[in-house]
Amino acid sequence: MVVSAFIFLECAAGRAKDVAKQVSKISGVKLSHAVTGPHDVIAFVEAPDINALGATIVSKIQGVSGVLRTTTNVVVK
């Protein structure tokens, strides 16, 4: 079963557009946009299971230069 999640990213000042572009290139990321509000980038990610989702977030998304913090909201329905 596919696991989907919205990932909210906080970025270093002035880096949101570049971070959104880099995140959009990561496998499993379906959408990635720089936004206004309390977060700088919102991404929608799909993975085959929760372990793969965690690996994508920790190993790939958090590894993008300019990402300071992520918050993950898993889709339940």
Buried (B, 14 or more C-beta within 10 A) or exposed (E): EEBBBBBBBBBEEEBBBBBBEBBBEBEBBEEBEBEEEEBBBBBBBBBEEEEBBBEBBEEBBBEBEBBEEBEBEEEEE
